[in-house]
Each structure stands twice: as C-alpha cells, then as structure tokens.
C-alpha cells in the first residue's frame, strides 16, 4: 500500500516519492510548533471559506435557465 497514492499506483519516478512515503509530521501537543500553530476549529475554518464564491452569479444563472426551460416545456 505504501507504493500507492490514493487509488493509483505510485510511479517509480514520482518526484516527491521520498517525502510522500515519509508521511505527515507528528508534533507533541505542547511543542513549539503546536503552540505557535494550533489547529483551527472546523467552525472557524468554515466561516472563512463559506463566503467564497468562485463563480459569482452562477447559481442565479442556473436557476434562471431552469425556469426558462420549464416554461418552454410546459
């Protein structure tokens, strides 16, 4: 399983093979890194990224198109 990335077999010339196989860094609960960079609560993370709308107006355009389509097919 170590030679796989997700569901794919890892290519032998994969550029970051050693880094990937090394795994994630493990930190103690009270080491310097963990004190300076505590994990962000999911609720705060969601508040930061929820308002992001890469396709501004996309939902409204889809809704309008659906309404027009249903009117034409009645």
ChimeraX commands (.cxc) that place a marker at each C-alpha (Angstrom):
marker #1 position 0.00,0.00,0.00 radius 0.5
marker #1 position 2.98,2.33,0.52 radius 0.5
marker #1 position 3.55,2.36,-3.23 radius 0.5
marker #1 position 0.12,3.84,-3.87 radius 0.5
marker #1 position -1.15,7.42,-3.97 radius 0.5
marker #1 position -4.82,7.19,-3.16 radius 0.5
marker #1 position -6.13,4.58,-5.59 radius 0.5
marker #1 position -3.28,4.92,-8.12 radius 0.5
marker #1 position -0.01,3.01,-8.21 radius 0.5
marker #1 position 2.86,5.40,-7.47 radius 0.5
marker #1 position 5.16,5.83,-10.48 radius 0.5
marker #1 position 8.76,4.81,-9.76 radius 0.5
marker #1 position 9.99,8.22,-10.94 radius 0.5
marker #1 position 7.49,10.16,-8.77 radius 0.5
marker #1 position 9.30,13.40,-7.90 radius 0.5
marker #1 position 8.11,13.55,-4.28 radius 0.5
marker #1 position 8.20,9.80,-3.54 radius 0.5
marker #1 position 10.51,10.04,-0.51 radius 0.5
marker #1 position 8.56,12.93,1.00 radius 0.5
marker #1 position 5.24,11.12,0.47 radius 0.5
marker #1 position 6.47,7.88,1.98 radius 0.5
marker #1 position 7.85,9.78,4.98 radius 0.5
marker #1 position 4.27,10.66,5.97 radius 0.5
marker #1 position 2.87,13.64,7.85 radius 0.5
marker #1 position 4.88,15.33,10.55 radius 0.5
marker #1 position 3.91,14.39,14.09 radius 0.5
marker #1 position 4.02,17.07,16.76 radius 0.5
marker #1 position 3.63,16.82,20.50 radius 0.5
marker #1 position 0.66,18.67,21.94 radius 0.5
marker #1 position 2.80,21.31,23.62 radius 0.5
marker #1 position 5.88,21.60,21.39 radius 0.5
marker #1 position 6.91,24.99,19.94 radius 0.5
marker #1 position 5.24,24.38,16.59 radius 0.5
marker #1 position 1.91,23.33,18.09 radius 0.5
marker #1 position 1.87,26.32,20.43 radius 0.5
marker #1 position 2.58,28.76,17.57 radius 0.5
marker #1 position 0.25,27.00,15.10 radius 0.5
marker #1 position -2.70,25.45,16.95 radius 0.5
marker #1 position -5.22,23.56,14.81 radius 0.5
marker #1 position -8.05,25.76,13.58 radius 0.5
marker #1 position -11.52,24.70,14.74 radius 0.5
marker #1 position -13.72,23.48,11.89 radius 0.5
marker #1 position -16.37,26.12,12.67 radius 0.5
marker #1 position -13.85,28.93,12.17 radius 0.5
marker #1 position -12.44,27.32,9.04 radius 0.5
marker #1 position -15.95,27.08,7.59 radius 0.5
marker #1 position -16.63,30.76,8.34 radius 0.5
marker #1 position -13.50,31.76,6.44 radius 0.5
marker #1 position -14.18,29.73,3.30 radius 0.5
marker #1 position -18.00,29.61,3.15 radius 0.5
marker #1 position -18.46,33.08,1.62 radius 0.5
marker #1 position -16.04,32.31,-1.21 radius 0.5
marker #1 position -17.93,32.05,-4.49 radius 0.5
marker #1 position -15.56,31.47,-7.39 radius 0.5
marker #1 position -18.38,31.71,-9.89 radius 0.5
marker #1 position -20.30,34.74,-8.67 radius 0.5
marker #1 position -23.84,34.68,-10.01 radius 0.5
marker #1 position -23.56,31.09,-11.26 radius 0.5
marker #1 position -26.36,29.74,-9.03 radius 0.5
marker #1 position -28.70,32.56,-10.08 radius 0.5
marker #1 position -27.96,31.96,-13.78 radius 0.5
marker #1 position -28.65,28.22,-13.40 radius 0.5
marker #1 position -31.91,28.96,-11.58 radius 0.5
marker #1 position -32.98,31.40,-14.33 radius 0.5
marker #1 position -32.10,28.88,-17.05 radius 0.5
marker #1 position -34.07,26.15,-15.27 radius 0.5
marker #1 position -37.09,28.44,-15.00 radius 0.5
marker #1 position -36.92,29.29,-18.72 radius 0.5
marker #1 position -36.53,25.63,-19.64 radius 0.5
marker #1 position -39.54,24.59,-17.54 radius 0.5
marker #1 position -41.67,27.38,-19.04 radius 0.5
marker #1 position -40.79,26.29,-22.58 radius 0.5
marker #1 position -41.56,22.63,-21.87 radius 0.5
marker #1 position -44.98,23.11,-20.29 radius 0.5
marker link #1:1,2 radius 0.2
marker link #1:2,3 radius 0.2
marker link #1:3,4 radius 0.2
marker link #1:4,5 radius 0.2
marker link #1:5,6 radius 0.2
marker link #1:6,7 radius 0.2
marker link #1:7,8 radius 0.2
marker link #1:8,9 radius 0.2
marker link #1:9,10 radius 0.2
marker link #1:10,11 radius 0.2
marker link #1:11,12 radius 0.2
marker link #1:12,13 radius 0.2
marker link #1:13,14 radius 0.2
marker link #1:14,15 radius 0.2
marker link #1:15,16 radius 0.2
marker link #1:16,17 radius 0.2
marker link #1:17,18 radius 0.2
marker link #1:18,19 radius 0.2
marker link #1:19,20 radius 0.2
marker link #1:20,21 radius 0.2
marker link #1:21,22 radius 0.2
marker link #1:22,23 radius 0.2
marker link #1:23,24 radius 0.2
marker link #1:24,25 radius 0.2
marker link #1:25,26 radius 0.2
marker link #1:26,27 radius 0.2
marker link #1:27,28 radius 0.2
marker link #1:28,29 radius 0.2
marker link #1:29,30 radius 0.2
marker link #1:30,31 radius 0.2
marker link #1:31,32 radius 0.2
marker link #1:32,33 radius 0.2
marker link #1:33,34 radius 0.2
marker link #1:34,35 radius 0.2
marker link #1:35,36 radius 0.2
marker link #1:36,37 radius 0.2
marker link #1:37,38 radius 0.2
marker link #1:38,39 radius 0.2
marker link #1:39,40 radius 0.2
marker link #1:40,41 radius 0.2
marker link #1:41,42 radius 0.2
marker link #1:42,43 radius 0.2
marker link #1:43,44 radius 0.2
marker link #1:44,45 radius 0.2
marker link #1:45,46 radius 0.2
marker link #1:46,47 radius 0.2
marker link #1:47,48 radius 0.2
marker link #1:48,49 radius 0.2
marker link #1:49,50 radius 0.2
marker link #1:50,51 radius 0.2
marker link #1:51,52 radius 0.2
marker link #1:52,53 radius 0.2
marker link #1:53,54 radius 0.2
marker link #1:54,55 radius 0.2
marker link #1:55,56 radius 0.2
marker link #1:56,57 radius 0.2
marker link #1:57,58 radius 0.2
marker link #1:58,59 radius 0.2
marker link #1:59,60 radius 0.2
marker link #1:60,61 radius 0.2
marker link #1:61,62 radius 0.2
marker link #1:62,63 radius 0.2
marker link #1:63,64 radius 0.2
marker link #1:64,65 radius 0.2
marker link #1:65,66 radius 0.2
marker link #1:66,67 radius 0.2
marker link #1:67,68 radius 0.2
marker link #1:68,69 radius 0.2
marker link #1:69,70 radius 0.2
marker link #1:70,71 radius 0.2
marker link #1:71,72 radius 0.2
marker link #1:72,73 radius 0.2
marker link #1:73,74 radius 0.2
view
